[in-house]
Each structure stands twice: as structure tokens, then as C-alpha cells.
Amino acid sequence: MTAAVAGGPVDVLITHETIDGGTAKVEAVLRSNPQRWDEAALEYSRRSRRLVTALWGGVIPDLFIHGHLHTADRVELPTGQRIVSLGSDRQKKNIGVIHLGDLAWTWID
């Protein structure tokens, strides 16, 4: 992660894991645990979220895209940064297009 952050800011960050404090629907899944993940899985996710959150803070992406929690959602933060959470296979909003000119995101349903 040190090398990634040392490279400076990025326009787009794509990861499997989310960040702490991401979209509302993802945060709701993390609070309610509807898939009934065991404590080991929850701890693994907490550790990886801490790493991805630190990376997010270090590279300051305009657009952050992640999967992992299979919860389609998106948000624009007061900073102007945008977060897109992808649904899983066979769910709507599991794929989209980044328009490179302005980094706009469009879902493909």
C-alpha cells in the first residue's frame, strides 16, 4: 500500500473490498449482517476495509468502485468523490461503464 500511496492521487480506484463509511446500503449490510457471516469472516472484512480505507485516503480517487458485499448502490460525497458499489452476478447493477472523459458512471442493466 505504501507504494500505491506514494504514487500520488488517482482518478479511479477499483477494489474488491469497500471502505469504512461508504454507501448507505453497504453500511446497512455491514451493520445488519443479513448473510449471517461468522465472526472470522466479519473480522477479515474489518481488517481489509481498514486497508482499503487507508488506501482511499492516500490516493484520493474521484471515483471508487468496489464489489464484495453484493449491494448495488452509489453516492456522491460532499468532496465530490463518488463511490459505486456493485451488485453480484445475476443482480441488476452488477456492471457499468466509466466514461473516461468525465469519469461519469452508467449502470448496464
Secondary structure, DSSP 8 states (H G I E B T S, - for coil): -HHHHHT---SEEEESS--TT--HHHHHHHHH-TT---HHHHHHHHHHHHHHHHHHHHH--SEEEE-SS---EEEE-TTS-EEEE---TTSTTS-EEEETTTTEEEE--
